């Protein structure tokens, strides 16, 4: 018997239940993210033929469905899980900036609760001035999100030792005297290592 070529279609037995199909789609979405596979892969004829051959009862979602509705549903699950774990706990917020592959200025924020880090946001700040005042606005927004939405008791904020970060920390302590502000020790160790090299 001659094996079918990759573009051939295979017969479809009875389809999965809606619940099983939803679970498959969610798992596929997570798999693509974890393996850093582009959404477009699910539209490649060989991909579809492979799944049609080995899992003929599943309906392969398209890239728009995976990167839209299904990803949105998974994001809600992750956020709900995070809210449950961090609610009414003490947390330390932190932010750091970098440039991505496209040279876009990004600031990432996260919170550490009960020794567990949770990523909050990544914000494109390319169009904003790199000042302590702008960084303070961003940090206030993140603290508001952490306290009002996630119900975290924010006790400290950590940043790198850049000029605008140091100035922002001084402004933050003036506005919120109950919060502890610190330099990131990982940045300090890295700078010390470079200075000695």
N, C-alpha and C positions, 0 to 999 in steps of 0.2 A: 504494500500500500504506500502511495506517495504522500509524504507529509504536506499539509497545506502551507502555502507561502504566507508570510506575515500579514498580508492585507486581507486574507480570506475571512469571511464571517462564519461563525459556528452556530449551530442550532441552540436555542434558548429553552431549557427546561423551565419549570414553574419558578416564578420570581420569589425572592425572599419576602418575609413579612415587612411591614413598614418599620417596625422597631429594629429588626436585624439590619435592614438597609441603612437606617439612620446611624446605627452603631458602626457599621462598616465605613460609612462616609466620614464620620468623626475620627475614626482610627486612621483612615487614609490621610485625612487632613493633618493629623499629628505626625504621621510617618513622613510626609513630604516636608514638613517644617523641620523635624529633628534631623533628617538626612540632607537638608539643604537642597532639596530637589525643586526645580521650578514648577509652578502650577501647570505650565504648558505641557509638561510630560504626559499628563493624562489624556492629551489629545493626539499623541503620536500613534499612528496606526498599529505599530508593533505592540505598544503598551496595551491598547484596547484588545488586540487579538490575543495577547497572553492571558489577560484576565477573562476574556470570553471563553478561552479554551479551558482554563483551570478553575474558574469560578463562574460558570455560565449563568447561574441563577442571580448574580448580583447585577445591579444597574450601575455602570461607571458614571459618577458625577463628572460634569465638565469643569474646566478651569475656573470659569466665572462663578459657578455654584460653590466650588471649593473655597475660592478666595473671597467669596462674598458671604452668603447666608451661613454656610457651614462654619467658616472661620469665625464669624460673629457669634454663633452659638457656642463655639468652643471658648472664645474669649470671655463670654459671660460666665461659663462654668469655672474657668480659672479665677476670675475676679470674685465670684461667690465663695469659692474655696478659700481664697486669700482673706476675704472679709471675716469668714468664720474663724480662721486661725489667729488673726491679729486683733480682733475686737477686744477692747478693754485692757490691752496690754501696753506696756511701756515700749517705746521705740526710738531709735536713733536714725534720723534722716541724713542723707548725704547726696552730694551732687559732684559731678566732674564733667569737664568739657573735653572735646576732641574734635578732629576733623575726619569725616568719613572719606571713602575712596574718591568721592566727587568733590572733595575739598569744602564740603558743607560744614559749617560750625554747628555742632550738636552739644547739648547739655543733657546728660542722663541723670535721672534721680532714682534713688532706691531707699528702702527703709529696712533696718535690721530689727527684728522682733524675736525675742527668745532665741537668740543665736542663729536665726534663720533670715537670710537676705531675701527681699522681695523687690523686684524691679517695678518701678512706678511708671515713669514716662521717659521718653526721649523727645527732646524739643529742638526744632531747627531755629537757631538764633542768628543765622547768617545776616538777616536784615536789621538786627538790633545792634545798638552800640555796645561794646564790651566794657560796661561800667558796673561799679558796685551797686548802683541804684537799680539798674535793669536786672542784675542777678538777684537782688533783694526781692524785687517784685515776683520773680519766678519762684524763689524759695518760699515766700509768703503764700503763693498759690498752692504749692505742694504741701505746705504745712496745713493749710485750710482743707485740702483734699484728704490728708491723712487723719485730721481730727474730726471733720464733719462726715465724710463718706465712709472711711475705714474704721472710725472710732478708736484711733490709736492715741495714747497719751504721749506726745512728743516731748522727750526730755533733753535731746541734744541734736546738734547739726554739725556735720563734718564736711569740710571742703579741702581742696588742695591749697598750696601756699602761694598761689599767684597773687599779684597786686590787687586785682578786683575782688578776689575771694577773701583776702585778708580784710579789705575795707568793708566788704559786705558783712563779714562776721562781726565787726565792730558796730555796724549799723543794726544788725539783728539783735545783738545783746542790749542795745539801747531801747529797742522797741519791745523786746521780750526778755526782761531781766531774769526770768526764771529758767531760761534755756541755757544749756552748756554748749559752747561753741569750741571746736577743736580743729587743728590741722590734721590732715590725714598722715598717719605715721608711715604708711607704705610709700607715700610720695617723699617724705623726709628721708627714709632709708635709701631710696633710689637716688635722690639728689646727693646724699653723702657719699654713696658708692661711686657716682660719676665724678665727684670732686676729687676723690682719692685716686682715681684711675689715671 
